[in-house]
Amino acid sequence: MSRNEPKQYKEYIDTLSKDPSKKIFKKIIENDVNRINYGEIFIRDAYTNFKELFNQAYNATEKENGERKKLENLKKDVAENLEKYKNDPLKIYEFADTLNNGIKVLDSIKEVKIFKKVEDFAIEKSAETFSNLALKGYSKFQERAPIISIENPPAGSGLSRADEIEKLVLKSREKFIEKAKESGLSESEAKSQAEKLIGATWDVGHINMIKKSGYTDEDLKSQFRKIAPYIKHIHLSDNFGDDHAELPMGMGNVPMPEYEKILREKLGDKSEEIKRIIEAGDWITQFQGASPFGMTLESYGSPVYAMKMSPYWNQTHGLSGAPSYFSGYGNMLPDVHFSTYGAGFSNLPTELGGQMSGRSRLSGNPIE
């Protein structure tokens, strides 16, 4: 017996059972009911599959377009007929027709994308998280809200190129503006806050690692030009393009001077507002007690003090008179090193081409 079997049917079967001459009618009716029960099971399975297909189509279509409206109407029609079927099992045929029509509607939906590229999916989900975080920070702290600065991971990881980070920043700002307007901000204020609160941290060492795949400094500069308008922080980390070495700036081949020129071209005086953060953790680990700070300032050609005529960092560490990083390190092995530590020709006697007079290393004694 079906759980939807009407009470009248059961009473009618009982009546037929009492009359031997009508047993054949009882058998026919029972067979028909069994078929209806099987049909009901089939309809339930069909409805489950229909819902899955409907949800995929609904989630894959854009809001406020013609395809989404078509699906909204279908959803309403199916819900109404499902309610009728629940109240009256004999409406099973009408409900089956509704599902058949629904399948035809789903077949007519155009450009439904069931699958997404991993990059698009990651950007969509990450943007949702970053926009929520930025909005929560703004709601709580207003003008003192923390900045969400999205960093590029080492080359070869997901979302590590400039165009990918750009898409993520723009998508995060777009979602922030949408939600901020719903919370009461004007469009102009929401846009202003989005640009202020959501940007990029560009790790010059991370992107430099694309060199091991054959990319050049020109490719790196192209990446930097694209991301420059969104940069809020720069991580200063040098390497030779093949490993995440985290060297102080100037020790590898990161084209930092060119990056600084691009920043000034793109942003003018605002380029000075970008925070430069030294990231040389591996260097500190390997050379305990050696700070990368002075070496980084040296590579930038920065003055030691703010006053005029101040000495420069690249004039320290025994490199007096050496030019800045922008034109190379200059004389790396001044003669004073050899005369002091005895590690060169300068400590040989003059007869052997050295500079030390009155003494010969051949005899080991001064010449009397």
Sine and cosine of phi, psi and omega as CSV:
sin_phi,cos_phi,sin_psi,cos_psi,sin_omega,cos_omega
0.00,0.00,0.73,-0.68,0.06,-1.00
-0.96,0.29,0.54,-0.84,0.03,-1.00
-0.92,0.40,-0.32,0.95,0.03,-1.00
-1.00,-0.10,0.13,0.99,-0.05,-1.00
-0.89,0.46,0.79,-0.61,0.00,-1.00
-0.91,0.41,0.51,-0.86,0.02,-1.00
-0.88,0.48,-0.59,0.81,-0.03,-1.00
-0.89,0.46,-0.57,0.82,-0.02,-1.00
-0.91,0.42,-0.70,0.72,-0.02,-1.00
-0.88,0.48,-0.67,0.74,0.01,-1.00
-0.91,0.42,-0.59,0.81,-0.02,-1.00
-0.94,0.34,-0.64,0.77,0.04,-1.00
-0.89,0.45,-0.67,0.74,0.02,-1.00
-0.88,0.48,-0.62,0.79,0.00,-1.00
-0.91,0.40,-0.69,0.72,0.01,-1.00
-0.90,0.43,-0.55,0.84,-0.02,-1.00
-0.91,0.42,-0.42,0.91,-0.04,-1.00
-0.99,0.13,-0.20,0.98,-0.05,-1.00
-0.89,-0.45,0.96,-0.27,-0.04,-1.00
-0.83,0.55,-0.51,0.86,-0.05,-1.00
-0.95,0.32,-0.24,0.97,-0.05,-1.00
-0.93,-0.36,0.25,0.97,-0.01,-1.00
-0.89,0.46,-0.56,0.83,-0.01,-1.00
-0.90,0.44,-0.59,0.81,0.05,-1.00
-0.92,0.39,-0.59,0.81,0.03,-1.00
-0.88,0.48,-0.68,0.73,-0.02,-1.00
-0.90,0.44,-0.67,0.74,0.00,-1.00
-0.88,0.47,-0.70,0.71,-0.04,-1.00
-0.92,0.40,-0.65,0.76,0.01,-1.00
-0.89,0.45,-0.64,0.77,0.05,-1.00
-0.89,0.46,-0.66,0.75,0.02,-1.00
-0.90,0.44,-0.65,0.76,0.00,-1.00
-0.91,0.41,-0.63,0.78,0.04,-1.00
-0.88,0.48,-0.66,0.75,0.03,-1.00
-0.89,0.45,-0.62,0.78,0.04,-1.00
-0.90,0.44,-0.64,0.77,0.02,-1.00
-0.90,0.45,-0.68,0.73,0.06,-1.00
-0.89,0.46,-0.64,0.77,0.02,-1.00
-0.89,0.46,-0.61,0.79,0.01,-1.00
-0.91,0.42,-0.65,0.76,0.04,-1.00
-0.89,0.46,-0.68,0.73,0.02,-1.00
-0.88,0.47,-0.67,0.74,-0.01,-1.00
-0.90,0.43,-0.63,0.77,0.01,-1.00
-0.89,0.45,-0.69,0.72,0.04,-1.00
-0.90,0.44,-0.67,0.74,0.00,-1.00
-0.89,0.45,-0.62,0.78,0.00,-1.00
-0.92,0.39,-0.64,0.77,0.04,-1.00
-0.88,0.48,-0.72,0.70,0.03,-1.00
-0.91,0.41,-0.61,0.79,0.01,-1.00
-0.88,0.47,-0.70,0.72,0.00,-1.00
-0.87,0.49,-0.64,0.77,0.00,-1.00
-0.90,0.44,-0.71,0.71,0.02,-1.00
-0.91,0.42,-0.65,0.76,0.00,-1.00
-0.88,0.47,-0.72,0.70,-0.03,-1.00
-0.89,0.45,-0.63,0.78,0.05,-1.00
-0.89,0.46,-0.71,0.70,0.00,-1.00
-0.91,0.41,-0.65,0.76,-0.04,-1.00
-0.91,0.42,-0.70,0.72,-0.02,-1.00
-0.95,0.32,-0.38,0.92,-0.06,-1.00
-1.00,0.00,-0.19,0.98,0.00,-1.00
-0.99,-0.11,0.45,-0.89,-0.02,-1.00
-0.98,0.18,0.47,-0.88,0.05,-1.00
-0.92,0.40,0.50,-0.87,0.12,-0.99
0.87,0.49,0.45,0.89,0.14,-0.99
-0.92,-0.38,0.11,-0.99,-0.09,-1.00
-0.89,0.46,-0.60,0.80,-0.03,-1.00
-0.92,0.39,-0.64,0.77,0.01,-1.00
-0.91,0.41,-0.64,0.77,0.03,-1.00
-0.90,0.43,-0.60,0.80,0.04,-1.00
-0.88,0.47,-0.65,0.76,0.02,-1.00
-0.94,0.34,-0.57,0.82,0.05,-1.00
-0.88,0.47,-0.70,0.72,0.03,-1.00
-0.90,0.44,-0.65,0.76,0.03,-1.00
-0.89,0.45,-0.68,0.73,0.01,-1.00
-0.86,0.51,-0.68,0.74,0.01,-1.00
-0.91,0.42,-0.68,0.74,-0.02,-1.00
-0.90,0.43,-0.70,0.71,-0.01,-1.00
-0.91,0.42,-0.66,0.75,-0.01,-1.00
-0.88,0.47,-0.66,0.75,0.00,-1.00
-0.90,0.43,-0.71,0.70,-0.02,-1.00
-0.95,0.31,-0.51,0.86,0.08,-1.00
-0.90,0.43,-0.64,0.77,0.02,-1.00
-0.90,0.43,-0.65,0.76,0.04,-1.00
-0.89,0.46,-0.66,0.75,-0.03,-1.00
-0.92,0.40,-0.62,0.79,0.03,-1.00
-0.89,0.45,-0.61,0.79,-0.03,-1.00
-0.98,0.18,-0.41,0.91,-0.04,-1.00
-0.60,-0.80,0.99,-0.17,-0.03,-1.00
-0.84,0.54,-0.40,0.92,0.00,-1.00
-0.94,0.34,-0.14,0.99,0.05,-1.00
-1.00,0.09,0.21,0.98,-0.07,-1.00
-0.85,0.52,-0.61,0.79,-0.02,-1.00
-0.93,0.36,-0.62,0.79,0.04,-1.00
-0.91,0.41,-0.63,0.78,0.01,-1.00
-0.93,0.36,-0.59,0.81,0.07,-1.00
-0.88,0.48,-0.65,0.76,0.05,-1.00
-0.90,0.44,-0.60,0.80,0.02,-1.00
-0.89,0.46,-0.68,0.73,0.02,-1.00
-0.91,0.40,-0.63,0.77,0.04,-1.00
-0.87,0.49,-0.69,0.73,0.04,-1.00
-0.91,0.42,-0.59,0.81,0.02,-1.00
-0.89,0.45,-0.65,0.76,0.04,-1.00
-0.88,0.47,-0.63,0.77,0.03,-1.00
-0.90,0.44,-0.62,0.78,0.03,-1.00
-0.90,0.43,-0.69,0.72,0.02,-1.00
-0.88,0.47,-0.63,0.78,0.03,-1.00
-0.90,0.43,-0.45,0.89,-0.05,-1.00
-0.99,0.11,-0.22,0.97,-0.01,-1.00
-0.93,0.37,0.79,-0.62,-0.06,-1.00
-0.98,-0.20,0.49,-0.87,0.12,-0.99
0.83,0.56,0.65,0.76,0.10,-1.00
-1.00,0.09,0.87,-0.50,-0.01,-1.00
-0.98,-0.19,0.97,-0.24,-0.01,-1.00
-0.97,0.24,-0.57,0.82,-0.02,-1.00
-0.95,-0.31,0.52,-0.85,0.06,-1.00
-0.83,-0.55,0.47,-0.88,0.11,-0.99
-0.91,0.41,0.55,-0.84,-0.01,-1.00
-0.83,0.55,-0.65,0.76,-0.01,-1.00
-0.86,0.50,-0.73,0.68,-0.01,-1.00
-0.90,0.43,-0.66,0.75,0.00,-1.00
-0.90,0.45,-0.70,0.71,-0.01,-1.00
-0.90,0.44,-0.66,0.75,0.00,-1.00
-0.91,0.42,-0.68,0.73,-0.01,-1.00
-0.88,0.48,-0.76,0.64,-0.04,-1.00
-0.94,0.35,-0.65,0.76,0.01,-1.00
-0.92,0.40,-0.65,0.76,0.01,-1.00
-0.89,0.46,-0.59,0.81,0.04,-1.00
-0.89,0.47,-0.69,0.72,0.00,-1.00
-0.92,0.40,-0.75,0.66,-0.05,-1.00
-0.91,0.42,-0.64,0.77,0.00,-1.00
-0.92,0.39,-0.64,0.76,0.05,-1.00
-0.89,0.46,-0.68,0.73,-0.02,-1.00
-0.91,0.42,-0.68,0.73,0.00,-1.00
-0.90,0.43,-0.65,0.76,-0.01,-1.00
-0.93,0.38,-0.65,0.76,0.03,-1.00
-0.89,0.45,-0.68,0.74,0.03,-1.00
-0.89,0.46,-0.67,0.74,0.00,-1.00
-0.92,0.39,-0.66,0.76,-0.01,-1.00
-0.88,0.48,-0.54,0.84,-0.07,-1.00
-1.00,0.01,-0.63,0.78,-0.15,-0.99
-0.91,-0.41,-0.12,0.99,0.02,-1.00
0.81,0.58,-0.84,-0.54,-0.09,-1.00
-0.92,0.38,-0.25,0.97,0.02,-1.00
-0.99,-0.15,0.26,0.97,-0.04,-1.00
-0.90,0.44,0.63,-0.78,0.00,-1.00
-0.93,0.36,0.49,-0.87,0.01,-1.00
-1.00,0.06,0.70,-0.72,0.09,-1.00
-0.99,-0.11,0.96,-0.28,-0.06,-1.00
-0.92,-0.39,0.93,-0.36,-0.16,-0.99
-1.00,0.01,0.86,-0.51,-0.09,-1.00
-1.00,-0.04,0.58,-0.81,0.14,-0.99
-0.98,0.20,0.79,-0.61,0.04,-1.00
-0.97,0.25,0.12,-0.99,0.03,-1.00
-0.82,0.57,0.59,-0.81,-0.02,-1.00
-0.80,0.59,0.69,-0.73,-0.06,-1.00
0.97,-0.26,-0.33,0.94,0.08,-1.00
-1.00,0.07,0.15,-0.99,0.02,-1.00
-0.93,0.35,0.57,-0.82,0.05,-1.00
0.80,0.60,0.78,0.62,-0.05,-1.00
-0.96,-0.29,-0.16,0.99,-0.03,-1.00
-1.00,-0.08,0.28,-0.96,-0.07,-1.00
-0.89,0.45,-0.66,0.75,-0.03,-1.00
-0.92,0.40,-0.53,0.85,0.02,-1.00
-0.95,0.32,-0.70,0.71,0.03,-1.00
-0.91,0.41,-0.61,0.79,0.05,-1.00
-0.87,0.50,-0.73,0.68,0.02,-1.00
-0.86,0.51,-0.67,0.74,-0.03,-1.00
-0.91,0.40,-0.68,0.73,0.02,-1.00
-0.89,0.45,-0.74,0.68,-0.04,-1.00
-0.91,0.42,-0.65,0.76,0.01,-1.00
-0.92,0.40,-0.65,0.76,0.03,-1.00
-0.90,0.44,-0.67,0.74,0.04,-1.00
-0.90,0.43,-0.66,0.75,0.00,-1.00
-0.87,0.50,-0.71,0.70,0.00,-1.00
-0.93,0.37,-0.61,0.80,0.04,-1.00
-0.88,0.48,-0.72,0.69,-0.02,-1.00
-0.86,0.50,-0.69,0.72,-0.01,-1.00
-0.87,0.49,-0.71,0.70,-0.03,-1.00
-0.96,0.27,-0.60,0.80,0.00,-1.00
-0.91,0.42,-0.61,0.79,0.04,-1.00
-0.91,0.42,-0.61,0.79,0.04,-1.00
-0.91,0.41,-0.48,0.88,-0.01,-1.00
-1.00,0.06,-0.01,1.00,0.11,-0.99
0.89,-0.46,-0.11,0.99,0.01,-1.00
-0.97,0.24,0.53,-0.85,0.11,-0.99
-0.95,0.32,0.31,-0.95,-0.04,-1.00
-0.89,0.45,-0.66,0.75,-0.02,-1.00
-0.91,0.41,-0.66,0.75,0.01,-1.00
-0.93,0.36,-0.64,0.77,0.02,-1.00
-0.89,0.45,-0.65,0.76,0.02,-1.00
-0.91,0.41,-0.67,0.74,0.00,-1.00
-0.88,0.47,-0.69,0.72,-0.01,-1.00
-0.93,0.37,-0.59,0.81,0.02,-1.00
-0.88,0.48,-0.70,0.72,-0.01,-1.00
-0.93,0.36,-0.52,0.86,0.01,-1.00
-0.97,0.25,-0.65,0.76,-0.19,-0.98
-1.00,-0.03,-0.36,0.93,-0.09,-1.00
-0.83,-0.56,0.87,-0.50,0.00,-1.00
-0.45,-0.89,-0.39,-0.92,-0.09,-1.00
-0.82,-0.57,0.55,-0.84,0.24,-0.97
-0.96,-0.29,0.88,-0.48,-0.06,-1.00
-0.97,-0.23,0.92,-0.38,0.03,-1.00
-1.00,-0.01,0.95,-0.31,-0.10,-1.00
-0.93,0.36,-0.41,0.91,0.05,-1.00
-0.96,0.27,-0.62,0.79,0.00,-1.00
-0.88,0.47,-0.76,0.65,-0.05,-1.00
-0.95,0.32,-0.43,0.90,-0.02,-1.00
-0.89,0.45,-0.35,0.94,-0.05,-1.00
-0.95,0.30,-0.08,1.00,0.10,-1.00
-0.95,0.30,-0.20,0.98,0.02,-1.00
-0.89,0.46,-0.50,0.87,-0.01,-1.00
-0.94,0.35,-0.18,0.98,0.09,-1.00
-0.98,-0.18,0.17,0.99,0.08,-1.00
0.98,-0.18,0.04,1.00,0.01,-1.00
-0.97,0.24,0.43,-0.90,-0.08,-1.00
-0.92,-0.38,0.03,-1.00,0.06,-1.00
-0.88,0.47,-0.53,0.85,0.03,-1.00
-0.90,0.43,-0.63,0.78,0.06,-1.00
-0.91,0.42,-0.65,0.76,0.01,-1.00
-0.90,0.43,-0.67,0.74,0.01,-1.00
-0.91,0.42,-0.58,0.82,0.06,-1.00
-0.89,0.45,-0.67,0.74,0.07,-1.00
-0.87,0.49,-0.69,0.73,-0.06,-1.00
-0.92,0.40,-0.63,0.78,0.02,-1.00
-0.87,0.49,-0.61,0.79,-0.04,-1.00
-0.94,0.35,-0.64,0.77,-0.09,-1.00
-1.00,0.02,-0.30,0.95,-0.11,-0.99
-0.76,0.65,-0.70,0.71,-0.05,-1.00
-0.90,0.44,-0.26,0.97,-0.07,-1.00
-0.95,-0.30,-0.06,1.00,-0.11,-0.99
-0.95,0.30,0.74,-0.68,0.12,-0.99
-0.90,-0.44,-0.45,0.89,0.06,-1.00
-0.65,-0.76,0.52,-0.85,0.13,-0.99
-0.85,-0.52,0.78,-0.62,0.10,-1.00
-1.00,-0.04,0.88,-0.48,-0.03,-1.00
-1.00,0.01,0.96,-0.29,-0.04,-1.00
-0.51,-0.86,0.86,-0.50,-0.10,-0.99
-0.98,-0.21,0.43,-0.90,0.11,-0.99
-0.29,-0.96,-0.06,-1.00,0.00,-1.00
-0.96,-0.28,0.30,0.95,0.10,-1.00
1.00,0.01,-0.10,0.99,-0.06,-1.00
-0.91,-0.41,-0.20,0.98,-0.04,-1.00
-0.42,-0.91,0.34,-0.94,0.00,-1.00
-1.00,0.06,0.95,0.31,-0.17,-0.99
-0.97,0.23,-0.43,0.90,-0.03,-1.00
0.81,0.59,0.80,0.60,0.07,-1.00
-1.00,0.07,0.37,-0.93,0.14,-0.99
-0.89,0.45,0.47,-0.88,-0.02,-1.00
-0.86,0.51,0.66,-0.75,0.01,-1.00
0.99,-0.17,-0.20,0.98,-0.03,-1.00
-1.00,-0.10,-0.21,0.98,0.02,-1.00
-0.89,-0.46,-0.50,-0.87,-0.01,-1.00
-0.85,-0.53,0.42,0.91,0.13,-0.99
-0.90,0.44,0.81,-0.59,-0.06,-1.00
-0.98,0.18,0.87,0.49,-0.08,-1.00
-0.88,0.47,-0.62,0.79,0.03,-1.00
-0.85,0.53,-0.64,0.77,0.02,-1.00
-0.93,0.38,-0.61,0.79,0.04,-1.00
-0.88,0.48,-0.69,0.73,-0.01,-1.00
-0.90,0.45,-0.61,0.79,0.05,-1.00
-0.90,0.44,-0.67,0.74,0.01,-1.00
-0.89,0.45,-0.67,0.74,0.03,-1.00
-0.86,0.51,-0.71,0.71,-0.01,-1.00
-0.91,0.41,-0.59,0.81,0.03,-1.00
-0.92,0.38,-0.65,0.76,-0.08,-1.00
-0.99,0.17,-0.64,0.76,-0.18,-0.98
-0.91,-0.42,-0.20,0.98,-0.02,-1.00
0.89,0.45,-0.69,-0.72,-0.03,-1.00
-0.90,0.43,-0.40,0.91,0.00,-1.00
-0.91,0.41,-0.30,0.96,0.02,-1.00
-0.89,0.46,-0.43,0.90,0.01,-1.00
-0.95,0.32,-0.33,0.94,-0.02,-1.00
-0.98,0.19,-0.27,0.96,-0.01,-1.00
-0.95,0.30,0.77,-0.64,-0.01,-1.00
-0.98,0.22,0.78,-0.62,0.12,-0.99
-0.98,-0.20,0.86,-0.50,-0.10,-0.99
-0.87,-0.48,0.85,-0.52,-0.02,-1.00
-0.97,0.26,0.81,-0.58,0.08,-1.00
-0.83,-0.56,1.00,-0.05,0.00,-1.00
-0.73,-0.68,0.76,0.65,-0.07,-1.00
-0.88,0.48,-0.65,0.76,0.00,-1.00
-0.91,0.42,-0.61,0.80,0.03,-1.00
-0.87,0.48,-0.73,0.68,-0.02,-1.00
-0.89,0.45,-0.62,0.79,0.00,-1.00
-0.90,0.43,-0.70,0.71,-0.05,-1.00
-0.97,0.24,-0.56,0.83,-0.03,-1.00
-0.88,-0.48,0.98,0.22,-0.10,-1.00
-0.84,0.54,0.76,-0.65,0.02,-1.00
1.00,0.02,-0.17,0.99,0.00,-1.00
-1.00,0.00,0.93,-0.38,-0.02,-1.00
-0.99,0.12,0.71,-0.70,0.05,-1.00
-0.99,0.17,-0.06,1.00,-0.11,-0.99
-0.91,0.41,-0.79,0.62,-0.02,-1.00
-0.88,0.47,-0.62,0.78,-0.01,-1.00
-0.92,0.39,-0.58,0.81,0.02,-1.00
-0.93,0.37,-0.69,0.73,0.06,-1.00
-0.89,0.46,-0.59,0.81,0.03,-1.00
-0.90,0.44,-0.67,0.74,-0.01,-1.00
-0.92,0.40,-0.47,0.88,0.03,-1.00
-0.99,0.10,-0.16,0.99,-0.07,-1.00
0.92,0.39,0.58,0.81,-0.06,-1.00
-0.99,0.14,0.58,-0.81,0.08,-1.00
-0.95,0.31,0.47,-0.88,0.01,-1.00
-0.94,0.34,-0.63,0.77,0.00,-1.00
-0.82,-0.57,0.26,-0.96,-0.02,-1.00
-0.98,0.20,-0.32,0.95,-0.07,-1.00
-0.93,0.37,0.40,-0.92,0.07,-1.00
-0.91,0.42,0.45,-0.89,0.01,-1.00
0.90,0.44,0.33,0.94,0.03,-1.00
-0.95,0.32,0.60,-0.80,0.10,-0.99
-0.91,0.42,0.37,-0.93,-0.01,-1.00
-0.97,-0.24,0.42,-0.91,-0.03,-1.00
-0.88,0.47,-0.48,0.87,0.01,-1.00
-0.98,0.18,0.09,1.00,0.12,-0.99
-0.98,-0.20,0.08,1.00,0.01,-1.00
-0.98,-0.21,-0.06,-1.00,0.05,-1.00
0.84,0.54,0.59,0.81,0.06,-1.00
0.97,0.26,0.20,0.98,-0.04,-1.00
-0.94,-0.35,0.62,0.78,-0.05,-1.00
-0.83,0.56,0.76,-0.64,0.04,-1.00
1.00,0.10,-0.03,1.00,-0.02,-1.00
-0.96,0.29,0.57,-0.82,0.03,-1.00
-0.95,0.32,0.15,-0.99,-0.03,-1.00
-0.96,0.26,0.12,-0.99,0.03,-1.00
-0.85,0.53,-0.47,0.89,-0.05,-1.00
-0.92,0.40,-0.29,0.96,0.04,-1.00
-0.77,-0.63,0.28,0.96,0.06,-1.00
0.98,-0.20,0.23,-0.97,-0.06,-1.00
-0.96,0.26,-0.42,0.91,-0.02,-1.00
0.99,0.12,-0.54,-0.84,-0.08,-1.00
-0.94,0.34,0.97,-0.26,-0.07,-1.00
-0.99,0.12,-0.41,0.91,-0.09,-1.00
-0.79,-0.61,0.96,0.29,-0.01,-1.00
-0.90,0.44,0.45,-0.89,-0.07,-1.00
-0.85,0.53,-0.48,0.88,-0.05,-1.00
-0.86,0.51,-0.50,0.87,0.02,-1.00
-0.89,0.45,-0.68,0.74,-0.07,-1.00
-0.94,0.33,-0.67,0.74,-0.03,-1.00
-0.93,0.36,-0.49,0.87,-0.02,-1.00
-0.98,0.20,-0.70,0.71,-0.13,-0.99
-0.98,-0.22,0.00,1.00,0.06,-1.00
0.90,0.44,0.62,0.78,-0.09,-1.00
-0.92,-0.40,0.46,0.89,-0.01,-1.00
-0.34,-0.94,-0.16,-0.99,-0.04,-1.00
-0.92,0.39,-0.37,0.93,-0.10,-1.00
-0.89,0.45,-0.39,0.92,-0.02,-1.00
-1.00,-0.06,0.08,1.00,0.05,-1.00
-1.00,0.10,0.40,-0.92,0.07,-1.00
-0.92,0.40,0.38,-0.93,-0.08,-1.00
-0.87,0.49,-0.56,0.83,-0.04,-1.00
-0.91,0.41,-0.28,0.96,0.04,-1.00
-0.95,-0.31,0.28,0.96,0.06,-1.00
1.00,-0.05,0.09,1.00,-0.01,-1.00
-1.00,-0.01,-0.21,-0.98,-0.06,-1.00
-0.88,-0.47,-0.01,1.00,-0.06,-1.00
-1.00,-0.02,0.92,-0.39,0.00,-1.00
-1.00,-0.08,0.41,-0.91,0.06,-1.00
0.98,0.21,0.23,0.97,-0.04,-1.00
-0.47,-0.88,0.66,-0.75,0.02,-1.00
-0.82,-0.58,0.76,-0.65,0.03,-1.00
-0.98,0.18,-0.19,0.98,0.00,-1.00
-0.94,0.35,-0.63,0.78,-0.01,-1.00
-1.00,-0.09,-0.34,0.94,-0.02,-1.00
0.98,0.21,-0.04,1.00,0.00,-1.00
-0.83,-0.56,0.46,-0.89,0.08,-1.00
-0.88,0.47,0.51,-0.86,0.06,-1.00
-0.98,0.19,0.84,-0.55,-0.03,-1.00
-0.99,0.17,0.00,0.00,0.00,0.00
